[in-house]
Amino acid sequence: MNVFLTGANGFLGSYVCTDLLRVHPEQRVHLLVRATDQRGAIEKLWKTWQLHMSLDEFQTLLKRVTIVFGDLHAPRLGISDVQWADVLANCDSILHIAASLNRKSSKACLNTNLRGTLSVIKLAAELEKKGVLRRYSHVSTVAVAGQRDREVVQEDDAIQWDRSDYDPYGRTKKFCEHMARELLPPDKVVFFRPSIVMGDSRWARTTQFDMIRAFCIMADLPIVPVRPEVRLDIINADYVGRAIAHIHMLKRTQWDIYHLSAGTSSKTAQEIADALIAGQTRKRVRFSKRLEGPFQKTIDLMGLAPKKSPVSLPAALLKVFLPYITYDTVFDNHRVVSELGDSPVPFTEYCTELYHYAKESNYEFHPEPLPEEFALHD
């Protein structure tokens, strides 16, 4: 299955591409990258792919990569006529990962998630018209389920159009799924819905810190304003990447929707606190459900601060993170566990190392630059 993939230089995209190319040594991929030249595109990929590999392996894997210069926001994805023809001639599946995670900006979500996805769907429709489309895989989110409280959500019951959404991100991703269902053959569409993707179970390093920063802020509070028994559906990025790559490449999938989540094995706030205590991150964690309302109001007030204010970013992150932990909702993952044959690594097994790494690195990943003498492959 020859893949056209968006979002390869993003956090999750780097996991998917790495796994796909390693597990399928015969596989070639076409990667949509927003760049003006080959070196610029390669530099973007190296910034995130170096988390997974050495420079030598990166150069080896690039031999099976075709860079497609484009822009998710542009008509026909901004792809030139020559490269558009190349994609139509050589690709028979699409894996759409790119998205805006800006939960505060309706404009960003509309432009990237809706307009961009519609253009990718149109490309899939072109492949279908030629009779070569084998699969369109779409990376969505569990946020399409909208506001829930103390539930275990099944894949087929997640989208309910009369239910309120958390934010523009969840709302636009829900409609992206709707567009794909309306415009493409249903037997060729697969949806992946990750829950809270946080950290890697194999090592503490990461290139994405937003949710981790929010987690660390909450962990450092003198009193955590949630119930200790609330479940946090957190999943390791390495499992998510492997699941997407594996299922996309299957000749036949068992289902058309997969929750990539910890499911009913999600750990409670108390269990995570106990893991942090065992890791000597702190001596004691106190919880108070009664403080949830005042804490939410405080976050709302902090959100009114100017963008350059030191409280602006923490407020934005907490506003996103808080609903996912206060509503005590988890997303059944039996489908992906059945398909892969194993389960995600519990967050409690790696949260302490992740916490220390995030704090010590000041929530920043410092990538090694691509060497000037690096050989490019056209």
FENBELWO-V888281 format. One line per field, one symbol per residue. psi: psi as a letter, one per 30 degrees, with the letter a starting at -180 (. if undefined). A space follows every 10 residues. Layout:
psi->???
//
This chain:
psi->jkkkklgfgl eeeeeeeeee eefiffkkkk kjkjlfleee eeeeeeeeff fflleeeeee effgkjkjka kfflkhggkl eeeeeeeeff kglkjjeklk gjffjeeeee eeeeeeeeee eeeeeeeeef gfkekjkkjb lffffakljh ljklefgejj fgkkleleee eeeefeeeee eeflkffgkk kkjlbjjjlk fflfklfkfe eeeeeeeeff kekkhlkfgk kjikkkeeee eeeeeeeefk eklelfkkkj lfbfgkllee eeeeeeeegg elekkkkjef feeeeeeeee eeffllefkf feeeeeeeee eeeffffhkl jkgeeeeeef glllkkeffg eeeeeeeeee fhhkkjkklk kegkkkk.
//
